[in-house]
Amino acid sequence: MPQRRILVTAALPYANGDIHIGHLVEYIQTDIWVRFQKLRGHECRFFCADDTHGTAIMIRARQEGRSEEALIADVREKHIADFTGFNIEFDNYGSTNSEQNRKVCHQIWSSLREAGLVHEKEVTQLFDVQENTFLADRFVKGTCPKCKATDQYGDNCDKCGSTYTPADLIDPVSTLSNTTPELRTASHLFVRIEDLHGFLDEWTQSGHHLQSEVANYLKGHFLGDPLRDWDISRPAPYFGFEIPDSPGNFWYVWFDAPIGYIASTLEWCENNNEDFDKWWKNPETEVHHFIGKDITYFHTLFWPAMLKTSGFNLPEKVHIHGFLTVDGEKMSKSKGTFVKAATYLNHLDPACLRYYYASKLGSRLDDLDLNLDEFVQKVNSDLVGKVVNLASRSAKFVAQTGLSSAYPDDEGLFEYGASRSEAIATAYENCDYNGAMREILALADRANKYVEDQKPWELRKDEDRQQELQDICTIALNLFRQIVVYLTPVLPRLSGQTGELLNDPITSWDQAQTPLTGTSVSKFQHMFKRIEEKQVDAMTEEAKEDAVAAESEVAASQWNDSGDALEAEPMSEECTIDDFVKVDLRVARIVEANSVPEANKLLQLTLSLGGDERRNVFAGIKAAYEPEELIGRLVICCANLKPRKMRFGTSEGMVLASGPGGKDVFLLSPDEGAVPGQRVH
């Protein structure tokens, strides 16, 4: 088999959030494909990077009081930890905020300029005055101009499906500041890809580079009409690379993000003394992109146009996949099914998710559903009950003798497994992992039937049949090893454990063709634990807690609340619930308010608790409130406070307020609907 040179990328995760199990559909899928190619002996490299530019990064950094560079460095560390936890192995993981990316952006920009594809025109957009930034579609919400559905984003309505611009929204609001944005006009740079319409039509419709449904989608929705110009600049302020020949304008994040694929390769080449042109400017190198269906447009029209114009390799294949649902629905924070990668790893083995995704992924764009009940059952049945079970029921019987010196007669089982090699390889190659897993598990079923029929656990009791026992266990362990070779792209840790058990590391796909004989067998170490439902329940509970904490953090960040007040008046010692319930807090209405001439700080309040119940209270709020503005107001009072005699009269309670005192006093009031006499719980 001739060796191929393959460059593989996965879509760049945005440096504004955590990796979650939805993202992992793509990264696990890509990692499996790369590991398969390497196992087949091909020169395959996997490149990715953090997508770090844009308004969202700039605003978040501002809210958190740190630089964009500090923010993206922190997120990068978390992303790499998540990927490592799931055994996702990149040859290089870069950043779009690197000098390599700036360099390649300049090269491609120069090519687009020289080809006469760049032009300038005025664009009117919504502008957030408070945050001092133009607003992308996702940062505006309002009422749909067509169906009048509320709380819709600035590009399309999820109720009626209409598309529009943010300026078309009724009552638009910036999601960054909750303020009403205003329309402003700025000069933007555009790339005219209509000039490459013929090339794009040929490339997308060739039948080689895209799934058929993707090619048909592009033909029906875009290529039948002139291709719209691509807006690739944003005016300052913007976190990104300033355009060298257009001061004050920055490349839009969607311009430099895919260029990050090339830049990550360049960084790897510089660190490993590799020839960069061999990877991106040599027709013998295959470029494969793995992406979600939501970014099809950019990767199948704009990106090939950029590559063609600038002389870089075009993708041999863009592998596009669907989204993840959980229990048949969109991932939900409230239900605990929006699970971060780190949360999953707190409770479950990453191999379980890698295998489950592989068992579900096909070559089409269908969404993948993670059914949590099936997840438990499938992993326990397939991996524990069928695969690892082969080793656990046989390895211990040959720990002293090792494998037989010659491979015994197994009635053609190993030979049959070897004959399925190319069918399984073809399924992997075509991203039909579901088909590959079916083939492999069918081999496991045949192997388990053999072990069940031979009953080595009974033979071990018969001293006269020990050679037969060794032969049976040699067959069982070789069938196990053959299955694990085929599963190595999906379960790299199990592959490593198998190499240690049989003292022969799995490094090549061809190892499934030849049985192992005469080698020692190490003491069997536990390889895989059954999943318990309580582990899944604990994971979803933590995910719910993550969601609540995240919402609190967002709220705190949005309002940018200072810690000065808490620092000025630190928390009191903790109390028990028994201490707290002694205090009877009630809603009260101020029915009379008077100044106390003899006191500089006090107002005299008459509080109604409903019916004929009244309280006379002296409150130190004179500097903050005029008596007449308090009449009729609902407040919270401590109704069972022991009366205190003062020289102006007796105070029979206390109204609750916050603030340090003087003019900075703020009475606490209940929400609308509360009535006098209600207890505050």
Secondary structure as GFF3:
##gff-version 3
##sequence-region A 1 681
A	DSSP	beta_strand	5	10	.	.	.	ID=ss1
A	DSSP	alpha_helix	21	39	.	.	.	ID=ss2
A	DSSP	beta_strand	43	50	.	.	.	ID=ss3
A	DSSP	alpha_helix	55	64	.	.	.	ID=ss4
A	DSSP	alpha_helix	68	85	.	.	.	ID=ss5
A	DSSP	beta_strand	92	95	.	.	.	ID=ss6
A	DSSP	alpha_helix	99	114	.	.	.	ID=ss7
A	DSSP	beta_strand	118	128	.	.	.	ID=ss8
A	DSSP	beta_strand	133	134	.	.	.	ID=ss9
A	DSSP	three_ten_helix	137	139	.	.	.	ID=ss10
A	DSSP	beta_strand	140	143	.	.	.	ID=ss11
A	DSSP	beta_strand	152	153	.	.	.	ID=ss12
A	DSSP	three_ten_helix	166	168	.	.	.	ID=ss13
A	DSSP	beta_strand	170	174	.	.	.	ID=ss14
A	DSSP	beta_strand	182	191	.	.	.	ID=ss15
A	DSSP	three_ten_helix	193	196	.	.	.	ID=ss16
A	DSSP	alpha_helix	197	204	.	.	.	ID=ss17
A	DSSP	alpha_helix	212	218	.	.	.	ID=ss18
A	DSSP	pi_helix	219	223	.	.	.	ID=ss19
A	DSSP	beta_strand	230	231	.	.	.	ID=ss20
A	DSSP	beta_strand	233	235	.	.	.	ID=ss21
A	DSSP	beta_strand	249	251	.	.	.	ID=ss22
A	DSSP	alpha_helix	253	272	.	.	.	ID=ss23
A	DSSP	alpha_helix	276	280	.	.	.	ID=ss24
A	DSSP	beta_strand	285	292	.	.	.	ID=ss25
A	DSSP	three_ten_helix	293	295	.	.	.	ID=ss26
A	DSSP	alpha_helix	296	297	.	.	.	ID=ss27
A	DSSP	pi_helix	298	302	.	.	.	ID=ss28
A	DSSP	alpha_helix	303	310	.	.	.	ID=ss29
A	DSSP	beta_strand	317	321	.	.	.	ID=ss30
A	DSSP	beta_strand	324	326	.	.	.	ID=ss31
A	DSSP	beta_strand	329	330	.	.	.	ID=ss32
A	DSSP	alpha_helix	341	345	.	.	.	ID=ss33
A	DSSP	alpha_helix	350	360	.	.	.	ID=ss34
A	DSSP	beta_strand	368	370	.	.	.	ID=ss35
A	DSSP	alpha_helix	372	378	.	.	.	ID=ss36
A	DSSP	pi_helix	379	388	.	.	.	ID=ss37
A	DSSP	alpha_helix	389	392	.	.	.	ID=ss38
A	DSSP	three_ten_helix	395	398	.	.	.	ID=ss39
A	DSSP	alpha_helix	413	419	.	.	.	ID=ss40
A	DSSP	alpha_helix	421	429	.	.	.	ID=ss41
A	DSSP	alpha_helix	433	454	.	.	.	ID=ss42
A	DSSP	alpha_helix	456	459	.	.	.	ID=ss43
A	DSSP	three_ten_helix	463	465	.	.	.	ID=ss44
A	DSSP	alpha_helix	466	487	.	.	.	ID=ss45
A	DSSP	alpha_helix	492	502	.	.	.	ID=ss46
A	DSSP	three_ten_helix	509	513	.	.	.	ID=ss47
A	DSSP	alpha_helix	533	559	.	.	.	ID=ss48
A	DSSP	alpha_helix	564	568	.	.	.	ID=ss49
A	DSSP	alpha_helix	577	581	.	.	.	ID=ss50
A	DSSP	beta_strand	585	595	.	.	.	ID=ss51
A	DSSP	beta_strand	603	608	.	.	.	ID=ss52
A	DSSP	beta_strand	614	619	.	.	.	ID=ss53
A	DSSP	three_ten_helix	627	630	.	.	.	ID=ss54
A	DSSP	beta_strand	634	638	.	.	.	ID=ss55
A	DSSP	beta_strand	644	646	.	.	.	ID=ss56
A	DSSP	beta_strand	649	651	.	.	.	ID=ss57
A	DSSP	beta_strand	654	655	.	.	.	ID=ss58
A	DSSP	beta_strand	657	661	.	.	.	ID=ss59
A	DSSP	beta_strand	664	667	.	.	.	ID=ss60
###
